[in-house]
Structure formats: structure tokens, C-alpha cells
């Protein structure tokens, strides 16, 4: 469902609620926050913000809604109905642009200037968090979406060497794990995670050049050339290493199979690291991580802050913004979340080797690739997701057909 439809639906609800607007609590510094972080690692990470806010004199009112779409829909409905939360989670995307157009989101430009956000946040995130020269969203993290996670003991017992990408060394490792009786590769079994997996392969095989030419420039030569064909061939070849229980499997269950030593590899974004941490595992010891080709596909999360009409709620919102933007709070949140701070000046030294590798990649513009939703309209991005899922689950679709349809979506969208 597009944000336009969500807004239209929410407006109809609001019309029916005239005269029945909820009463905002008079208690000072209470701040309700809507989000979709519900896994063990995510919950542990979010508590870092909540604890910091409470210690500063606030009262964090947690409103967890399972699933990103459901959480965004709940937020939009509440805002349009005149009962907004103090803050809500969104992705670094275009999903909140219409809220800005309607004057429903608070400008964060004063906070941005005071915190020098434009100097320390990557330009792609600044662009998506701003409109008409003003910030309307606070980026809190940068997720590397193309990480590959592995269980070191499973690889050692299979006699497999840690690969560097999706080339021959990966297939050699997968074959050895398969021969050992363990699951070689596990993924989240839904269109979103199947596409995340495909994009990891695309970056590993074609690099940033292919990524930007295909999704940034929509260059026909890149979309139909040999590099893109190799991407689809490699992705299709990997089907043979994923078990029959994959369809419908949540991403955190896939990661748990790696954690418990039942599987070797899982391609999941760096939010998976929070699950390893919650299980008491240490990066570089019980588990490992790498980004194919050393390239980081960046995405992340932001908080938006609706316009409020209650003075006490505004004070709570002020404190909430101050708390979330604090470098110490950002470090602690991201340490548990598995991501890295959206501010590249936050020191993540001494955290773990995965976080340090991510921060190193972020320092090099040529090693950063913005997620597809940061480059493409939502409808186009959704069509690509549907195609990739169809290709993954239907081995009868040929590489030629997949490449052609992929190109058509991008050239026509």
C-alpha cells in the first residue's frame, strides 16, 4: 500500500473522529515512540535510547508494532487523526515526504545546524531526510544491508575456508558444508529478504559501478550486459544450497540456525549482529562477518517528529530529540543494534570487528552504495522485489527472461 493511499484512508478516519480527539496527558516529559523493533537484539538496542531518555528526566512510552508497513500505517493514521506520537521510526526512504508536504512533521533544521548534521552524515541520508533545505527526519543509524554471517565452528568442521564474496571460493565453501551434513546457506524466506540477498550478490559480482549504472542511471547497457547476466546466473545457482524450509522463514530464525551451528552462512543486514550479541557470541570468535567485495550497501532508520499542539508534549519531544541525537546514545544504540551511527564522527572503536569494518567502508565514498529505495520510486522498487522473488522461487524462469524483465521495469518506471 502506498503512502498516498494510507494518507487518504487515515484522513477518512480522521473525519469520522471530529469532536473525539484524544486528550494528551498533562504529565510532563512523557513521549510515546512508535517503532517496529521487536526481535531480541532490536529490543535490547532500543532500550539504550529509552534508558538515556528516562535518565534525562523523561518517560519513554514504548509502542512496538510488528512489521514496518504496519508501524508506518499506524503512525500515519495517528498523525492525520490528530493524535500523533512524539516520534516514530521510518526507513531512510521517501515514505514520509507527503507528511512533510502537509505540514505534519516538525522541522529539525535548528537541531541540524547546532549539531552540524550536514558535515557528519553521508549526503545520501541528508538528501532523504531533508526537504527545501530543512531537515525533517533524524537519521540514527546506517545499516549495511549486504553482510554475510557465518558460524566459524561449522566452517572449521567442514574444512571450509572463509570466502570473500559470491565467487568460486563461496561455492567451494558451500559444497564442503553441504557434504558435512549442515545447511550451507539460510535466508529470510520472503520477497524483501530474497531481494536483499539478490542485491548482495549484485554488489559482490558487479560492484558499485554496476549498482549505480543500473539503479542510479538506469543505463540500458548495464541492465542488459554480461555483468548483470552473471548476477542472475550466480543468484540462481545459489538456490541449490538453500533448504526446503526456507519459504516463509523469518530473518531472525535464519540467523538462529547459524547461531546454533545448524547452518554455515546467512546473508542478512547488520541488524543480525544484535541476535549474535544477545546469544553471547563474539564477532571474530564464534561467528564472523564480511561484506562481499568490501562494499557496503547502506540503508538505515530515521525518527520523524510530528507537529504537536501541547506545550508539555513539545517539551518532551525536545528532550527526546536531544537524547536520540546525542553521540553517546547513538554509539550505545548502534553497538547493540548491529548498525553504525549515521554520524560518521561517532567513535565505534572497541566495539567489534564488524562495526569497525563498516565504519572503515563508510569513510570511502567509492565503497558506499545507497539502498535501492533511496534511488528508485517506491512502485519501481516494489516491482523489482516482486520479480526477484518470482525468479528465486521459480527455477523455470530463464536468466534471459529475468534480465529482460528487470531491465524493462527500470527503463519504463
N, C-alpha and C positions, 0 to 999 in steps of 0.2 A: 504494500500500500504506500503510495507516495505521500510526502508531507502535505501536498496541496489537499489531497482527499482527507487526511487526518484533520487538517485545519477546518475544512468545510464541515466535517462531522462534528468536531468539537464546538464549532460556532452554533450549530443547531441545538446541541445540548445546552449551551450557554443561554440561548434564547428561552429555553424552557425552564431555566433556573432563575429568571429575573425575580428579584424580591426574596430569593432564598440563598443568597451568597453566604458562605461560611464565615463565622466570626473568628478572626485571628486572635490567638491567645495573647493576653496582655502581659504575660511573663516575659521579662527581658532576655535577650540573647539566646532564645530558642531558635534553632534553624533546622528545618526539615530538608533532607537531601535525598532525591530520587536517583537510583542507580541500578545497574544490573550485575554487580559483582557479587556472586553468590557462592562460588566454589570456596574450598578451604583456604587456598592461597590468596584468593582475591579478598575474602573477608578479613584475613589477617592483615593484608596491606591497607585496606580502607580504615582499619582501626587506628592506624598511625595518624591519619588526618583527624579522626574523631577524638582520639585522646589528646591531641595537641589543641584542638578547639575547646574541649572541655577544660583543659588545664589553663586556658587563657580566659576562662570565665563564661564560656558558652555552654549550651546544652545541645548536643548533636542528636537530632531525631532521625533515625535511620529508616528509610523506606526503600527496601530492596524489592525490585520487580524482576522476576526471572525472564531473561531474554531481552536483547537490545531493542527490538521493534516494539515489544510490549511496554518497555520502560519509556521509550520516546513517545509512544502514543499516550501513555498516562500523563506524561509531563505536558504535552501539547494540550490535551483536554483540560487539565487543571489550569493552565495559564489562560486559555481562551475563556474558560468558565469564570474567571475572576478569583480563583482560589490557588494561586501559584505556590510552589515550594520556594524555599530560599535559594536553592541551587539544584541543578540536575546534570547528570552525566550525558554527554553526547560523544560521538566519534569525531575525529578530525575529518570533517566532510562538509557537504553543502546542506545538510539536513535541517539546519536551523536558520537558513537565510530568510525564509518567509516570516519567521518570528521577528527578525530584525526589521524587515520592511514594514511590519505592522506596528513597530514601536513598542514591542512587548518585552524586549530584552534591555537590560541595563548596560550602558556604555562603561567599559573598563579603561577608557583612554587615560584618565588621570593616574590610575594604578600602573598602567603600562609604561607611562613616561617616567614615573617615580622609580619603577623597577628596571628601567632600560630593557624592556622585553624585546624590542626590535633588534637590539645588539647581541642578544644571547640566545634567541630562539630561531631555529632554521627558517629561512624565508618562506618555504612552502607551508609551514604551520602558521606563520604570521599572516600569509595571504588568506588562508581559510578561516582564520579567527577574526579577521577584520572586514570592515565594510566602510567605504567612503572615508578611509583614513582613520577609523576608530576601531579599537578592539571591542569585541562583544563576547568573546569566549576566552577562558583562561586555560591554555594548554598545560597539562600536568605531567604528561609522560610521552615518550617516544617508544613505541613497540617495534621491535624487529620482527617482522611477520614471517620471515623465511628461515628461521632457525631449524636445525635438525638436532634432535636429542638422542642420546644413546646410553645404554647400560654397559659400563666398562667390563663387568664380570661376564656378561653374556658374550661379548666380543672376544674376550680372552679365552673363554672355554671353547669357543668355536674356532679359535686360531685365526681370527679375522683382524685386519688392520683398519684403523680408523680412516675413512675416506675423507676427501676434501670437497667433494661435490657430487654431482649426479652422473659422473662418467664411469669408465671401466672399473676404477677402484671401488666404487659403490656397489656395482653389480657383483664383483668378486666377493665383497664382504657379505652381501645378501645371500649369495649362493652357499657360503660357508655356514652362515647361521641357519639357513633352511635345512642343510644337511645335518646340523646338530639337533634338530627337532624343535627348536624355538621358533617363534614368529619373527620373520625377518623385519617386517615393516607394518606399522599400525597407523591409521589415520582417523580423524574425525569423519564419520560417515554421513555427512550431509553436504548439500551443494556449496555452502560457504567454505567449509574446510577442504573439500575436494578442489575448489578453485584456489584456495590459499596454497595447497600442495602444488598445483599446476604452476602458479606464479613463482614458487620456489625453484621449480625445475626451469622455468623460463629464464630467470635471472642467473641460475647456475650454468645454463647452456649458452645463453646469448649475451649475458652481461647487461650493464646499464645502457649500452648503445642500442641493443635490440629493444629493450624496455621502453626507452624514451622515443625511439623512432616509431614503435608500434602504437603505444598508448598516448604519448605526448604529441607526436607529429602526425600520427595515423598515416604513415608512409606506406603506400601500396607495395613497394619493393620489399620493405622489411616484413610486411604482413604476409607476403606470399613467397618469400625467398627461402633458400636452403636452411638458414638458421632456425626459422620458425618451424619448418618441417621437422627438423631434428628435435625441437622441443616437443612436438606432438608425438613423435616416434618414441622418444625416451619416456614420456609420461605414460603412453600406452603400454610400453614394455614393463613398467613397474607394477602393472596390475597383477602380474604373476606372483608377486611377493606379499600381497595383502590377503589376509584370511577372509573366509566367508562370513565371519561375524562382523565385518566392517560396516555394512549399511546400517545407518541409524545410530551408530555408536557415538556418544558424546566425546568431545575432545579430551576431557579430563579422565575419562575411563581409558582412552587410548594411552594417555601418559601413564596412568596407573599400571598398565601392562608392562611398560618399560621400567617403572619404579620397582615393581615386584619381580623383575627378572624373567618375565614370560615372553618379552619381546625385546628386540635389539634397538630398532630405530623408530622415531616418530617425528614427522615434520609438522611442527606446531609453532606458533609465535611465542615470543619470550614470556608471555603470561604463564606458560607451562612451568617456568622456573619456580614459581611460588608453590607449585604442588610438590616439587622435589624438596624444597626447603621445609614444607610442612611435614614431610616424611623423614626429616632429619638427615637428608643426604647432602653431600658437599660436591660442588662442581669441581672437576679435575680429579676426583677420587671415585666415588660410587657411580657418578654419571659424568657425561661430557656433552659438549655443545659445539656446533660450528655453523657458520653462515657460508653456503656454497659460493666459492669464489671470493669470499671476504666481503661480499656486497650486502648491504643492509636495506631491506625493503621497509620503509618507515611508515608507520601509521601512528595511532595513539588515541588518547582521550582528552577531552576538554570538559570543563564545567561552564555552564551558562547560568546567568543570574537574572531571573525575571524582574521586571519592574514591580515594585511593591508600593502599597499606599498606606502602610502602617509604620509610624516612626520607630517603634521598638523593634519591629521586624527588620527595618532598614539598618538599625544598629547591629543586630545580629548578623545580617548579611555582610556588613562592613567587616566585622570581625572574622567572618568565615573566609572572605576573600583574602584578608591579611594572613590568615592561618595557612590556607592552601598554597598561597604564593611564596611562603617562607622557604628558603633554601634547605634548611634543616629538615622541615617536614617533607619536602619533596624528596630528599635523599632517603629518608626512612620509608616513605610510601613505596618508592621505586625499588628499594632494596628487597622488600617483601613481594612486590608485585611481579618482579622479574623484568620490568622495563627499565629504561633510564630516564632521567628527568628531561623535560622539554627544554630546560635551560642547560646549555652546554657548559656553563661555568660552575655547575654543581660538581664537587669533587666526589667521585664514586670509588676512589682508591680504597683498597682494603675491604671491599665488599665481596666480589667473587670474580673469577676469570671471565665469565660470560659478560658481566656488566662492564668490565674493563675493556673487553674486545669491542663491545658495542660503542662505548664512548670513543674509542680509537677510530672506529669506522666513521662516526659522526663528524670527526674533525676534518674529514676529506670529502669534499663535495662530490667528487667523481665516484665515490663508493656509496652514495645515498640514492635510493630510488623511491620516490613517493608512491604510496599505495594507489591502486588503480582508481579508487573512488575519489582521490584527490585530483585526478586528471580527467576523469570522464563524467558525463552526466549520469545521474542515478539509473535512468532507464537503460542506457547503453551498458553500464556496468552490470546491471541485472541480467541482460540478455547474454552477456559473456558468461556469467555464472551459470545460467541455465544450460548453455551449450557445453561448457566444460564438464558439468555433472552428467549430461547425457552421453558425452563421449567416454567418460570414465566408466559408466555403468553399462554401456552398450558396445562391446568389442566388435560388433559387426560394422560400426561406423568406421570408414577408412580414414587414414591420415589425410588424404587429399580432400575428402569431404569436410573434415573438421577444419583444416586450414582455410578452405574456401569460405565456409560459413563464418568463421572467426573474422576473416578479412571483411566480409560483407557487413557484418554488424558494425565494425569500426568505421568503415568507409561511408556507410549510409546513416549512421547515428548522429 
